[in-house]
Amino acid sequence: MLEATIGRPYALHVHGNSDTTGAIRGVETIVTGLKWKRLREPLSIVGEVDAAVREACWELGATVVASLMPA
């Protein structure tokens, strides 16, 4: 069943109060096993969410949407 998802694209956004390293490592371990394709580097946000963070999240979402469009 999981073989049907091989090669699927993914993007990752993680928000933490002081560190996101472990969360990112955990997700990347899982998706490596699933053989998913990372669209771009994980978006790691530590601390407060501001306009720059919201813009980065928007760009991440736009990247995901663009990857799903037919060529």
Helices and strands as residue ranges (DSSP letters): G 2-5, E 9-10, E 13-16, H 21-34, E 37-38, E 43-46, H 51-68
